[in-house]
Amino acid sequence: MVRFLLLVLLLSAGWPEGTRENVGTKVVWRLNAGSFAGGEITEYMMGDRRRTEYHNTAQRRNPDGSFTPADPSANVVIQRCDLTRSFGLNTKTQEYSEKEYPPKPMTPEAEPDWDTSKLPAYRVETTTLDTGEREEIFGQRARHVVTTTKTTPLGDTKGEPSIFVKDGWYIDYDPRISCDPTPPAGPKVHDFGWFYKGAHRWPMQKIENVQIGGRETGLFVRGNQGPRNTTIKGSNGVNVTLSNDIQVTEFYKGPLSPALFDVPTGFKLGDTVLFQ
């Protein structure tokens, strides 16, 4: 889900050298997904705090059926491990909402038995290939990696497999803050795809995972993912073009203003700011 900030407080050249407490990272992604989506995402991370800003990463449908880039309702999300809270800010209305962060694990529900479940089943085969190509990006040695994910329906003779390709360059970078969950060492062989709504979830499909090659865990700084320049014809006659190009345009390490991670003075607590 995607969201920008009206006012970004950055450091000027006159700021003193950063201390251990205020040194962090800023990453700016530029997204070009054709006529359907795009925009820019900026992330600031400092110890146990993270701020994510979204600009023109949502779509608003016009009366003629065309789409216009727009900001989502919560165009800034602040996550604070020290406060165990997450804040969604709407900088247009100067409202915010908050919830617990990290969220408590969902109440365990009776998970269906994979072997006997009647849900539709899919094999998801993920192949990671390091091409061996290297290049210097943001002062670091970047690696060219291609990840291909093939999803094949099981038990459906008419079902066609779908293929998703993520082709790009990576540098070493850990985007987690102190309270983020540690990612699993590897995918579960047998898993379920879930539909989530609030605190509830429902199993929608069975998934058989196959991993070929070690997963790439670095920062995707440049490349393309998914189909390139694909056109979808909508029922209203408006065509949507997808290109899915991604590029990190700024990667900064140094002092950050602690005010970036606070709800601005004057913002009011509301119940209409939706964020994940």
N, C-alpha and C positions, 0 to 999 in steps of 0.2 A: 504494500500500500504506500502511497507516495504523497509528499507534503512540502515553504520558503519563509524566510523571515523578512519582515519589513525593515528591520534595523539590525545589522550585524556589527557587534563590537569586536574589532580586531585591534591588534597592537600597533602602535605607531613606532617610528624609528627611534623615538626618544625614550621608549620604555627601557628599564634596566634589564640586565641579564636575568633570565628566568630562574626561579628557585625550583627545588624539587617538587613543591606543591603545585606550581602553576605551569609546568611544562607538559605539553600535550601534542596532539596530532590533528591536523585538518586535512581532509580529503574531499575533493570536488569531482563528482562524476557528471559527465555530459552524456545524455541519452538521446539517440536519434532513432525513433521507432516509426518513422514515416508519418502518415497523417493520423494514425490512431493514438499515438502517445509520444512523449519525448520530455524535454526539459532538463532540469539540473537538480542534483541532490548534493548537499553539502553536509559533511559529518565532522563534528568536533568530538574528540575523546581525550579525557584527562583523568587518569586513575580510576576512580569509581563513578565517573560521570560521563554521560554521552548526550550530545545534542544533534539532532538530524533535521535539516531544513529541506523542504520540497517546493520547487518552483516549476509551474507548468507541467506537472507530472500526472495530472488528471485530465479528463475530457468532459466538456459540457456540450450537449447536443443543442444546436440551433433550431429555430422553427422550420428551416428548410431541410432539416435532416443532416446537415453537415456538422462536423465537430470543431470545437475551438479549444485550444490548450487552456487549462485553468488550474488553479491551486485547489487541493482538497480542503475540507473544512478544518482539519487539524494540520496546518502546513508546517508546524514545528513540533517535534516530540523531544522531550527532555527526560532522560532516565537517570535516576539518582540512587545508587546502591546505599549511600550513607543515610538516605531518608526512607529507603525501601518504597519509593514512590516513582511513578511515571506520570508526566504531565503532557497533555495535548493542548497546544496553543493555536487559536485562530487569530492571527495578527490583524485581520480585517475588522473583526468585531471586537477585538481586545477581550476575548473570553478564553477561559481554559477549563479543562476538566482533568481529573486525576484518578489514578487507580494504583493498586499494589504492584510493586515491581521488585524482584521478579515475581511473576504470579505463582501462587501455590499450585503444585501438581493437581491435575484434575482428579476428582474422586474416582478411584478405579471402578470401571464398569465391567460387567461380564463380557469378556472378549470372546467372540465366537471361535470355535475350533476351526483352524485353517483347513484341515483335511475334509471336514464334513460340511463346511459352510456352502450355501447355495449362491453366494454372491458371485458376480462376474470376476474372473481371474485374469491377471496379466503378468507376463514376464517382463521385468525391466532390466535390461542388460546395459551396464555402463562401462565403456571402454575408455581408459585414459592413456593418451600417447604423448610422451615428451619427445618432441621432434629433434631435440639436441641443439636447436638454434639458440643463440644467446645474444643479448643486446643490452646496452646500458640505458636505463630509464630511471629518472629521478636520482641519479647517482648510485643506483644499485644494479646488480647483474640480474637481468630479467630473463625468464625462460619462456619459450613458445610451447604451449601445451594445447592439444586438441582432445576434447572430451565428447564422445558420442553416446547418446542415450537412445536405445531402441526399445520401444514398448510394443509388445506383441500380445494380442488377445489369445487366451488359452481356451480351447474348447469351442471356438467360434470359427468354423471353416470359411466364412465369408469375411471375417474381420481382417483388415489390412494393418500391418505394423506402421507405427509412426516413428520418425527419427528426428531427434533434436541434437544439433551440433553446437558446441561452445568452443570457438577457435580464438585463442588470444594469448596475450603476454601477461606474465605474473611476476610479482616481486614478493619477498617475504614481508608479511605484515599480519599481526594478530588484531582483529577488530573488536575483541571482547573487552568489556570492563569487568571489574573485580567480581561482580555477583552473577555474571552471565553463566548459564549452564555449560559445563564442559561437553563438547560434542562427542558422540560415541566413536569408538575406535573404528567401527565399520558398520555397514548396514545389516539389519536383520535379514536372514535368508527368506523367512516367511513373515510377511507383515500385512497390515491392513491400511487402506486409504480411508481417511475419516472426513466427514463433513462436520464442521464446527459452527456452533451458534451460541454465543455467550459461554456459559459454563457447561454446555451440553455437547455431546458428540455422537455421531452415528456412523457405523462402518458402511462404506459404500462399495468397496471392492477388495479383492484379495490381491496381494502383490508378491511375486516371487523375484527377489533381487539377485542379480548376478554381477559381481564386480570384477573387472579385468584391468589390472594395473592399479597402482596406488593412487588414491584420490588426491587431486591438487587442492591445497588448502591456503595458498597465498592470495594476494590481492590482485584481482583481475583489472589491469590498468589500461588495456587497449584490445579491441577485437570485436567480434560479432558472435551473437548467439541466436540460434533458431534459424528459420528460413529467411533468406535475404530477398528483399524487394518482392514480397508476396502480396498480391492484391486479392482482397475479399469483397465480393459483391453483396451488399446488404439488401434486405428485403424492400427497403425504401428507395432503392435505386442509387444510393450513395456508395461509392467504392471507397474502401479503406486500404491503405498501403502500409505494409510492415517492412522494416529494414533491420531493426534491432542492433544498431551499432552503439558501442559503449566505449568511452574514453575518459580516463582520469586526467583532468586538465591542471590540477594542482595537488601536490603532496608536500605538506609542510610539517616540520617537527620543530617545536620551540615554545616560547611562552604564549599562554592563552589567558584571556580575561576570565576570572571566575564568574563574572556577571552573565556570561553566556549560558550558564547552567542554572540560572534562577528564573522564576516566573517574573516578568517585568512588573514594576510598580504600576498600579492602575488597572491591571487586568482583573476581571471579575470571574468568580467561579460560576460556571454555567452547566447546563445539562444537555446542551445541543452540540458540543464539540466531540465528534466521533473520531476515534483513532484506535489502532491496534496495539 
